[in-house]
Amino acid sequence: MTRASDGYLLEPEDPPSKREILAAALQLFVQKGLGETSIRDIGQAAGYTNPALYKFFPTKDALALYLFERCYLHVFETVTAHTEGTRYPTSIKAFVTAWGELVEHHLPALLYVDEQLRNMWPHVRPTVRRRSLIAHVESLLPARCAEPRTAVALVLGTCAQLARQRFFDKHTKAPELHALESLLVRGLDSGGKS
């Protein structure tokens, strides 16, 4: 069940049982929802008993928070690696490219972060809190941006919707990403002017 592309969920010393539990939990949390997924569901999907899960996490909430932090950091590190050293408008294009790669290769992580951000963010460790996607996107905006909070919402909200559409088998192929880059840059350049 665990794929090489899920390596961001793991520590190098994690045993196979933990790897399978994490991968199963992430898939179930995205497909069924956090509240609707039981420890038993996770154990069955991973092929392990409930005690195996409790060996690594004392509660389902602890598992959910661990997964959230790992997924969030993966998203943050991916977009910052793509946008490092760029300036507007290239920064926005690099951000969309990074997001497109995440949609293509790490869709469950994106969906889980998006769906659980409101509930999980107050509980994340300070080291995670210092890596704010909102602050990062704001740093990518043009210096003349009059409404940075609205602009950040435009970028992050549009990209989050892209992930949702992919989940429901709509679009997000490369030409659409190019169109999205252009639309975001035009919207940011207009500054909300009609």
Helices and strands as residue ranges (DSSP letters): G 4-9, H 16-31, H 39-46, H 50-56, H 60-83, H 90-105, H 107-120, G 121-123, H 126-129, H 133-140, H 148-167, H 174-190
